[in-house]
Structure formats: C-alpha cells, structure tokens
C-alpha cells in the first residue's frame, strides 16, 4: 500500500463521500420537484447512510483500515465504469416486419361504436362471431366518460368530452383541395423545415418514413366511410409525438388521465391538420391522421420513422418518455428525405425484463410472458377486451401502464443518464429495474386529485 495513500486516506474518503452524498442530495431535490416524496425520502436516507459510512471511516482507527478505505474509494469508481461500459448483450433480440394489413373494423374503438341490432352490427358479428360475447360484456357497463362509471365526475369528464368534441371538429379538415400551383424545393430543405416547424408547433419528436403497405388499414372502421377499402397512394409519412403531462398521467385511472389523453389527441390533431394544409398549399397531396379518423396504424408508422419501439403494452416506446406520448401522422406526396430508423433493441430487452406495467394492470390485460409469434411477428399482445371492459367500468382510459413505466420519467439529466445506461449496458438494465422499484415502489400508489380539481356541486334546496 503506497505511503502517500495511507497518509491521505481520510482526505480521499471524505472527498469520495462528498461526491456520493452530493449525488443523492441531487436525486432527493429532483425527486421532490417531481412530487415523488417516497423517492426523495429514500434518497435522503442514503445521504445519512453515506455520512455515517464515510464519516465514520475517516474518524475511526482500526486494523486494515487502509484496505477498507481503498474499497470504499475505488469500489464506486469501478462499479460506475463497469455499469456504463457499452456491453449491450442484445444478440438474442430479433426484429420482424409486420405481415399484411389490419382491418380497422376489428379494433375495439370501432366495435364500441356499433349500434345494437343495426345492419352494421349484424353484419360485423356475422363475420366475427368470436367477438360477440366479449363485446356484449362491455355494453353492459357504463362506458367511457359516462355517468355511473366508478370515476365519473361531471366537471372533469365534461372537460375531456370538450377536447374530444374539438377533435371531432377537425375531422372535416384532415384532407382538402390541393393548390394547382406546385412549388418545388430541395427535399432535404423541406424535411428540415418540417421537423423544425412541427417541433415549434409543440411536438416532442418528428420522423419521416416511406409509407409501407402494412402501415395502412385495409378497411375504414369508423365514420361515414365505414367498411370502405382504404385508398392511400401517398409515398411518405411524417410521424410526430406530443408529450402527455406526467402529473395527470400518474393519476390514472382517475379522471385526469382521460382529460390529458383527450387534450394531447387534440394537440396532435391540430398540428397534423396544420401540417397537412401547409403541404396542400405547396401543391402536394396530404392527409392528417388524427383520433377517430385514422387510415394508418400510427405506432407502426412512428416506429419506422425512428421515433421508438413497440413495447410490452403494444404502444410506442420512445427513448425520451417511453409510452407517455400521443402520436400524430401526416401522409403525403411531398418529396422528403426519410429517416433511417435506429433500431433500439435495448428497449425491447428492458421490456422483456421489466414487467412493471403487467404487475400494476388493474384488469390483468398485459402479458407477463415473453414475445410470441403473432401473424409472423414476434411481439406482445394485450388483451384488448379485458382492458376496454375496465375502461368502461371506471369511465377513463386508465393509463396505469404508461404511468409506471420506468422510461416514462421526466426528460431531465438524472433520468436521461439512467436511460443512457439502460441502452448501453445489460447490467444497468437490471439495476435500473431494482432502483425504480425501490425508489418509486413496485406498485406505485395512485395519488389524490389536486384540490383545484375537487369541485363540489351546489345542490338546489
């Protein structure tokens, strides 16, 4: 043991202790700002523990102290280096391209609109008798935003309905006349403008892909064009995400989650409609795809545009916020430069190990098992029937899976450092799961509504 280290070991101990203590104080401050009291208190607990450990070691004298001190000084450095080394361990993760098109009529949001005993109702269940029994179950329940549901609140549900109502008003503007004069610009300049402008309009991230056959629904499942074959001869698709507020999302399955979902569907819709109109002004075809008026499967488009991967809950998992986003898409003939999707297998590997969304799911609709081959593609598939039935009981779109996803923490230095480590090191993936459970709880408790949301109705006497 070098004499210099022995003589100055207490200085090194105090220095390393201060670094670690400062780190946990930072975690406590960030957690407090994020309204995570449990995480903040546990971080402060580590601060006290480190003061005891490093302070005690620097004061006490005992046999082999220099070796114990060396372990406490060098150990954290070695662990940090090892955990952030690029050791990905992802060779077993395989990716597949989807096969064929999806019929929008089979999805739950289309089936919920079928009116009992109507011709459309009879025709659908004649073709798909396997859905009749399960669909009759949700029809017995109050339904989304309906009085009688568990979380019914006339004020908060009314606010949600107002947002959805406004989205519906945008449906008439998803397409329109194209300017007869074609304006020509360099594709790279147009692509750069689109990305900068869409972010300026409020998008979190933007990507461009060629429109693929499997992106497009085979048949329309909602609205006046129900049952018609989808005709979409566009070459490109612009996909973007908008952030869902963390505080509102964490309150799911209470009313604020559906308020936030509706608001972000609206925000995505406004951006998409605005972008589509701009493209048509330049003399090119464009169609916005917004809530209730899709012709494409948005998560698949967004994945191929490089915005994320499809996770365990069947939603787009983004690198910055996990599934805590909504997606907007505009398809077009405007010449653009496509992005090369950087496949992030680490996100799939993390989903394989995590399972937190499945553990908290109130309806047990999320699989705890690994990906399975479904229609030629290795993926997870949630039980949409039981999921939707739960929505119809509580009156909201739940959102518990989004809220507890470790990727869904805010976009800041602390969480981004963890996300960076998750992407690059398989050992940190495992450690990150343990830390997330420890600091935030394996099954986090749903908080009470903010006081400003708790309105009391005045009854006439």
VMD Tcl script that draws the C-alpha trace (Angstrom):
set ca {
  {0.00 0.00 0.00}
  {1.61 3.36 -1.05}
  {2.52 5.56 1.90}
  {1.00 8.60 0.17}
  {-2.42 6.91 0.17}
  {-2.09 5.80 3.78}
  {-1.19 9.33 4.87}
  {-4.08 10.93 2.93}
  {-6.70 8.18 3.06}
  {-9.06 10.27 5.18}
  {-8.94 13.09 2.62}
  {-9.76 10.63 -0.17}
  {-12.56 9.13 1.93}
  {-14.11 12.49 2.67}
  {-13.78 13.52 -1.00}
  {-15.49 10.36 -2.28}
  {-18.11 10.63 0.45}
  {-18.91 14.20 -0.55}
  {-19.29 13.17 -4.21}
  {-21.70 10.35 -3.35}
  {-23.61 12.47 -0.81}
  {-23.95 15.28 -3.35}
  {-25.29 12.79 -5.88}
  {-28.02 11.58 -3.53}
  {-28.87 15.14 -2.47}
  {-29.35 15.92 -6.17}
  {-31.61 12.85 -6.52}
  {-33.61 13.98 -3.49}
  {-34.05 17.50 -4.86}
  {-35.12 16.29 -8.31}
  {-37.50 13.74 -6.76}
  {-39.05 16.40 -4.55}
  {-39.56 18.68 -7.57}
  {-41.20 15.76 -9.36}
  {-43.57 15.31 -6.38}
  {-42.08 11.87 -5.61}
  {-41.93 12.11 -1.82}
  {-41.05 8.46 -1.27}
  {-38.12 8.66 -3.69}
  {-36.93 11.90 -2.08}
  {-37.07 10.45 1.44}
  {-35.19 7.31 0.39}
  {-32.52 9.40 -1.31}
  {-32.12 11.40 1.90}
  {-31.84 8.11 3.76}
  {-28.87 7.25 1.56}
  {-27.37 10.66 2.35}
  {-27.50 9.85 6.06}
  {-26.10 6.35 5.46}
  {-23.19 7.72 3.43}
  {-22.42 10.34 6.09}
  {-22.26 7.56 8.69}
  {-20.16 5.24 6.49}
  {-17.63 7.70 5.09}
  {-17.61 9.99 8.11}
  {-17.18 7.04 10.47}
  {-14.37 5.52 8.38}
  {-12.48 8.81 8.32}
  {-12.68 9.17 12.11}
  {-12.19 5.60 13.31}
  {-8.84 3.85 13.50}
  {-8.68 0.05 13.20}
  {-6.61 -2.77 11.76}
  {-6.64 -2.94 7.92}
  {-8.34 0.46 7.72}
  {-6.33 1.36 4.63}
  {-7.73 -1.65 2.72}
  {-11.30 -0.91 3.76}
  {-10.79 2.74 2.81}
  {-9.41 1.71 -0.58}
  {-12.52 -0.41 -1.21}
  {-14.83 2.48 -0.32}
  {-12.89 4.85 -2.60}
  {-12.14 2.66 -5.59}
  {-15.28 0.50 -5.41}
  {-17.78 3.19 -6.52}
  {-15.47 4.23 -9.37}
  {-15.10 0.68 -10.70}
  {-18.83 0.00 -10.41}
  {-19.69 3.19 -12.29}
  {-17.25 2.39 -15.09}
  {-18.49 -1.20 -15.43}
  {-22.17 -0.17 -15.42}
  {-21.68 2.38 -18.20}
  {-19.45 0.30 -20.45}
  {-21.07 -0.48 -23.84}
  {-21.93 -4.10 -23.01}
  {-25.35 -4.40 -24.58}
  {-25.98 -8.16 -24.66}
  {-28.72 -7.92 -27.29}
  {-27.81 -10.65 -29.78}
  {-30.92 -12.70 -28.95}
  {-33.38 -9.91 -29.74}
  {-34.86 -10.40 -33.21}
  {-36.99 -7.96 -35.16}
  {-39.60 -8.73 -37.78}
  {-41.64 -6.72 -40.23}
  {-45.44 -6.92 -39.87}
  {-47.24 -9.04 -42.42}
  {-50.25 -7.68 -44.31}
  {-52.76 -5.01 -43.37}
  {-55.02 -4.60 -40.34}
  {-58.76 -4.14 -40.74}
  {-59.77 -1.14 -38.59}
  {-63.22 -2.64 -38.15}
  {-61.87 -5.31 -35.77}
  {-60.29 -2.91 -33.30}
  {-62.11 -2.15 -30.06}
  {-62.65 1.54 -30.84}
  {-64.60 0.55 -33.95}
  {-66.59 -2.21 -32.27}
  {-67.67 0.10 -29.44}
  {-69.48 2.30 -31.99}
  {-71.62 -0.49 -33.41}
  {-75.28 0.15 -32.60}
  {-77.11 -2.92 -31.41}
  {-79.45 -4.53 -33.97}
  {-78.30 -2.16 -36.74}
  {-77.35 -3.61 -40.13}
  {-73.71 -2.77 -39.46}
  {-73.89 -4.54 -36.07}
  {-75.44 -7.68 -37.56}
  {-73.02 -7.77 -40.46}
  {-69.96 -7.39 -38.27}
  {-70.84 -10.15 -35.80}
  {-71.89 -12.42 -38.60}
  {-68.33 -12.12 -39.90}
  {-66.76 -12.11 -36.42}
  {-68.93 -14.16 -34.05}
  {-65.89 -14.69 -31.80}
  {-66.22 -11.07 -30.59}
  {-69.93 -11.02 -29.77}
  {-69.85 -12.47 -26.27}
  {-66.95 -10.34 -25.02}
  {-68.34 -7.20 -26.66}
  {-71.70 -7.71 -25.02}
  {-69.90 -7.56 -21.68}
  {-68.63 -4.00 -22.19}
  {-72.07 -2.96 -23.47}
  {-73.50 -3.83 -20.05}
  {-71.11 -1.35 -18.40}
  {-71.49 2.45 -18.10}
  {-68.81 3.25 -20.70}
  {-66.17 5.88 -21.32}
  {-67.00 9.30 -19.84}
  {-70.43 8.04 -18.84}
  {-72.43 8.73 -15.70}
  {-72.48 5.67 -13.47}
  {-68.82 4.77 -14.07}
  {-66.61 4.47 -10.99}
  {-64.65 7.67 -11.59}
  {-67.48 9.74 -13.00}
  {-67.04 13.45 -12.44}
  {-69.25 15.85 -14.42}
  {-66.61 18.59 -14.42}
  {-63.56 16.53 -15.33}
  {-65.39 14.22 -17.73}
  {-67.02 17.29 -19.25}
  {-63.57 18.79 -19.83}
  {-62.45 15.57 -21.52}
  {-65.54 15.49 -23.70}
  {-64.92 19.10 -24.72}
  {-61.47 18.13 -26.01}
  {-62.80 15.11 -27.89}
  {-65.58 17.27 -29.32}
  {-63.00 19.70 -30.65}
  {-61.01 16.84 -32.19}
  {-64.19 15.76 -33.99}
  {-64.49 19.25 -35.48}
  {-61.06 18.77 -37.03}
  {-62.15 15.67 -38.96}
  {-63.51 17.78 -41.80}
  {-60.05 19.34 -42.24}
  {-57.88 16.20 -42.38}
  {-57.91 16.44 -46.19}
  {-58.81 19.06 -48.72}
  {-58.20 20.70 -52.10}
  {-54.63 20.86 -53.36}
  {-53.19 24.09 -54.75}
  {-52.95 23.86 -58.54}
  {-49.52 25.52 -58.47}
  {-46.78 23.10 -57.43}
  {-43.93 24.71 -55.51}
  {-40.64 22.84 -55.85}
  {-37.87 22.82 -53.24}
  {-34.98 20.56 -52.31}
  {-36.21 17.51 -50.41}
  {-33.60 17.91 -47.68}
  {-34.61 21.54 -47.11}
  {-38.29 20.60 -46.95}
  {-37.55 17.79 -44.50}
  {-35.53 20.07 -42.26}
  {-38.27 22.71 -42.34}
  {-40.96 20.14 -41.47}
  {-39.04 18.86 -38.45}
  {-38.15 22.30 -37.12}
  {-41.65 23.69 -37.64}
  {-43.55 20.72 -36.21}
  {-41.41 20.90 -33.07}
  {-42.08 24.64 -32.94}
  {-45.81 23.80 -33.05}
  {-45.41 21.68 -29.92}
  {-44.24 18.23 -30.98}
  {-41.71 16.35 -28.88}
  {-40.06 14.49 -31.75}
  {-40.54 14.12 -35.51}
  {-39.55 11.47 -38.05}
  {-40.13 10.69 -41.73}
  {-40.57 7.27 -43.35}
  {-41.74 5.81 -46.62}
  {-45.36 4.73 -46.33}
  {-45.44 0.92 -46.23}
  {-48.28 -1.42 -47.10}
  {-48.56 -2.67 -43.51}
  {-48.89 0.89 -42.23}
  {-52.28 1.28 -43.94}
  {-55.59 -0.09 -42.65}
  {-57.29 -2.37 -45.15}
  {-60.79 -1.01 -44.41}
  {-62.20 2.02 -42.63}
  {-63.68 1.17 -39.23}
  {-65.14 4.49 -38.11}
  {-67.21 7.33 -39.51}
  {-69.24 7.73 -42.67}
  {-66.76 5.72 -44.75}
  {-67.12 2.63 -42.54}
  {-66.39 -0.55 -44.47}
  {-64.74 1.11 -47.46}
  {-61.33 -0.07 -48.62}
  {-58.64 2.43 -47.69}
  {-57.09 4.11 -50.70}
  {-53.92 5.98 -49.77}
  {-51.45 6.41 -52.59}
  {-49.02 8.62 -50.75}
  {-45.29 7.89 -50.73}
  {-44.21 9.42 -47.42}
  {-45.43 9.63 -43.84}
  {-44.45 12.26 -41.28}
  {-44.89 10.99 -37.71}
  {-44.55 13.03 -34.54}
  {-45.16 12.66 -30.83}
  {-46.62 15.01 -28.24}
  {-45.95 14.64 -24.52}
  {-48.61 13.65 -22.03}
  {-48.28 15.52 -18.74}
  {-46.68 13.30 -16.11}
  {-48.79 14.54 -13.18}
  {-52.07 13.89 -14.99}
  {-50.89 10.52 -16.30}
  {-49.89 9.37 -12.83}
  {-53.42 10.00 -11.57}
  {-54.86 7.27 -13.81}
  {-57.26 5.54 -13.76}
  {-58.89 8.61 -12.21}
  {-60.43 11.32 -14.41}
  {-57.28 13.41 -15.12}
  {-55.80 10.67 -17.30}
  {-58.63 10.87 -19.83}
  {-58.50 14.67 -19.64}
  {-54.85 14.52 -20.63}
  {-55.38 11.88 -23.31}
  {-58.11 13.97 -24.92}
  {-56.01 17.13 -24.71}
  {-53.00 15.54 -26.37}
  {-55.12 13.90 -29.07}
  {-56.36 17.43 -29.73}
  {-52.87 18.94 -29.74}
  {-51.62 16.22 -32.09}
  {-54.68 16.74 -34.27}
  {-54.16 20.50 -34.56}
  {-50.52 20.03 -35.55}
  {-51.37 17.32 -38.09}
  {-54.18 19.31 -39.70}
  {-52.00 22.42 -39.85}
  {-49.11 20.48 -41.40}
  {-51.41 18.83 -43.93}
  {-52.85 22.16 -45.04}
  {-49.38 23.65 -45.45}
  {-48.37 20.76 -47.72}
  {-51.50 21.14 -49.84}
  {-50.74 24.87 -50.12}
  {-47.48 23.87 -51.82}
  {-49.37 21.80 -54.37}
  {-48.97 18.29 -52.94}
  {-51.48 15.81 -51.57}
  {-51.56 15.38 -47.79}
  {-53.85 13.75 -45.24}
  {-53.78 14.17 -41.49}
  {-54.45 11.07 -39.40}
  {-55.95 12.06 -36.05}
  {-58.00 10.48 -33.28}
  {-61.15 8.85 -34.63}
  {-60.14 9.44 -38.25}
  {-57.15 7.26 -39.00}
  {-56.24 5.47 -42.20}
  {-52.90 4.24 -40.87}
  {-51.67 2.38 -37.80}
  {-49.83 5.24 -36.11}
  {-47.45 3.26 -33.81}
  {-46.11 1.27 -36.79}
  {-45.56 4.45 -38.80}
  {-43.84 6.13 -35.85}
  {-41.58 3.12 -35.29}
  {-40.43 3.09 -38.90}
  {-39.91 6.86 -38.71}
  {-37.35 6.21 -35.96}
  {-39.37 7.50 -33.02}
  {-39.26 4.35 -30.87}
  {-40.12 0.68 -30.49}
  {-43.35 -1.20 -29.81}
  {-43.26 -2.29 -26.16}
  {-44.99 -4.80 -23.92}
  {-48.18 -2.73 -23.73}
  {-48.46 -2.53 -27.52}
  {-47.80 1.22 -27.58}
  {-44.88 3.16 -28.99}
  {-41.98 3.28 -26.51}
  {-39.97 6.45 -27.10}
  {-36.37 6.91 -25.92}
  {-37.19 10.11 -24.00}
  {-40.55 9.41 -22.36}
  {-41.39 5.76 -23.00}
  {-45.12 5.37 -23.79}
  {-46.10 8.72 -22.24}
  {-46.85 10.28 -25.63}
  {-49.57 10.54 -28.25}
  {-48.86 10.22 -31.96}
  {-49.87 12.25 -34.98}
  {-49.25 11.30 -38.62}
  {-49.50 13.09 -41.94}
  {-49.13 11.11 -45.18}
  {-48.18 12.96 -48.34}
  {-46.74 13.05 -51.85}
  {-44.40 15.90 -50.86}
  {-40.80 14.84 -51.72}
  {-38.96 14.26 -48.44}
  {-35.82 12.61 -47.09}
  {-36.67 9.59 -44.94}
  {-35.00 8.85 -41.63}
  {-33.11 5.63 -41.09}
  {-34.73 4.07 -38.03}
  {-32.10 3.30 -35.41}
  {-33.48 0.08 -34.01}
  {-33.14 0.14 -30.23}
  {-33.13 -3.47 -29.10}
  {-32.24 -2.37 -25.58}
  {-35.81 -1.09 -25.13}
  {-37.22 -4.48 -26.11}
  {-34.78 -6.23 -23.76}
  {-35.79 -3.85 -20.97}
  {-39.48 -4.60 -21.60}
  {-38.67 -8.32 -21.52}
  {-37.23 -7.96 -18.02}
  {-39.33 -5.17 -16.51}
  {-42.99 -6.32 -16.50}
  {-43.94 -3.46 -14.18}
  {-46.85 -2.49 -16.42}
  {-48.19 -6.05 -16.25}
  {-47.92 -6.15 -12.46}
  {-49.93 -2.94 -11.98}
  {-52.54 -3.50 -14.70}
  {-55.93 -3.41 -12.91}
  {-57.51 -5.77 -15.44}
  {-54.56 -8.19 -15.88}
  {-54.64 -7.41 -19.59}
  {-50.87 -7.20 -20.08}
  {-48.89 -10.40 -20.55}
  {-46.11 -11.35 -18.14}
  {-44.68 -13.70 -20.74}
  {-42.14 -13.05 -23.48}
  {-42.92 -12.03 -27.02}
  {-44.75 -14.54 -29.17}
  {-45.05 -15.07 -32.90}
  {-48.34 -13.45 -33.86}
  {-49.10 -13.34 -37.59}
  {-45.43 -13.84 -38.37}
  {-44.15 -11.14 -36.00}
  {-42.52 -11.54 -32.59}
  {-44.41 -9.16 -30.32}
  {-46.54 -8.76 -27.25}
  {-50.29 -8.52 -27.44}
  {-52.51 -7.16 -24.69}
  {-56.00 -8.48 -24.04}
  {-57.91 -5.56 -25.53}
  {-61.27 -6.99 -24.40}
  {-60.47 -7.03 -20.69}
  {-58.62 -3.73 -20.97}
  {-61.55 -1.98 -22.61}
  {-64.04 -3.54 -20.18}
  {-62.09 -1.94 -17.34}
  {-62.21 1.40 -19.14}
  {-65.97 1.08 -19.37}
  {-66.19 0.39 -15.62}
  {-64.07 3.32 -14.49}
  {-65.06 5.71 -17.30}
  {-61.47 6.58 -18.28}
  {-58.67 5.14 -20.40}
  {-56.80 4.04 -17.24}
  {-53.15 4.77 -18.19}
  {-51.62 2.85 -15.27}
  {-49.23 1.06 -17.63}
  {-47.93 4.36 -19.01}
  {-47.62 5.95 -15.59}
  {-45.41 3.26 -14.02}
  {-43.12 2.60 -16.99}
  {-39.54 3.38 -15.86}
  {-38.96 5.01 -19.25}
  {-41.82 7.47 -18.60}
  {-39.95 9.55 -16.02}
  {-39.39 13.21 -16.95}
  {-36.87 14.24 -19.58}
  {-34.10 15.54 -17.32}
  {-30.41 14.88 -16.62}
  {-31.00 12.33 -13.85}
  {-33.42 10.13 -15.74}
  {-31.64 10.61 -19.07}
  {-28.44 9.30 -17.52}
  {-30.28 6.16 -16.43}
  {-31.86 5.79 -19.88}
  {-28.40 6.15 -21.45}
  {-27.09 3.40 -19.20}
  {-30.07 1.15 -19.96}
  {-29.38 1.49 -23.67}
  {-25.69 0.65 -23.41}
  {-25.27 -1.87 -20.59}
  {-27.25 -5.02 -19.77}
  {-26.18 -4.95 -16.12}
  {-27.50 -1.43 -15.65}
  {-30.83 -2.57 -17.13}
  {-31.21 -4.99 -14.25}
  {-30.01 -2.45 -11.68}
  {-32.34 0.22 -13.07}
  {-35.34 -2.04 -12.54}
  {-34.39 -2.65 -8.92}
  {-33.76 1.05 -8.32}
  {-37.09 2.01 -9.91}
  {-38.95 -0.42 -7.66}
  {-37.01 0.74 -4.61}
  {-37.42 4.49 -5.10}
  {-40.90 4.61 -6.64}
  {-42.48 1.35 -5.50}
  {-43.12 -1.86 -7.42}
  {-46.82 -0.96 -7.47}
  {-46.93 2.84 -7.02}
  {-49.91 4.26 -5.16}
  {-52.29 6.47 -7.14}
  {-52.31 9.95 -5.62}
  {-55.34 12.03 -4.68}
  {-56.67 14.60 -7.12}
  {-55.27 18.13 -6.78}
  {-57.59 20.37 -4.79}
  {-58.34 22.59 -7.79}
  {-59.97 19.58 -9.45}
  {-62.18 18.73 -6.47}
  {-65.23 20.87 -7.21}
  {-68.33 20.44 -5.10}
  {-71.61 20.81 -6.90}
  {-74.15 23.15 -5.32}
  {-77.49 21.39 -4.98}
  {-80.72 23.36 -5.17}
  {-82.60 23.29 -1.90}
}
mol new
graphics top color blue
foreach p $ca { graphics top sphere $p radius 0.5 }
foreach p [lrange $ca 0 end-1] q [lrange $ca 1 end] { graphics top cylinder $p $q radius 0.2 }
display resetview
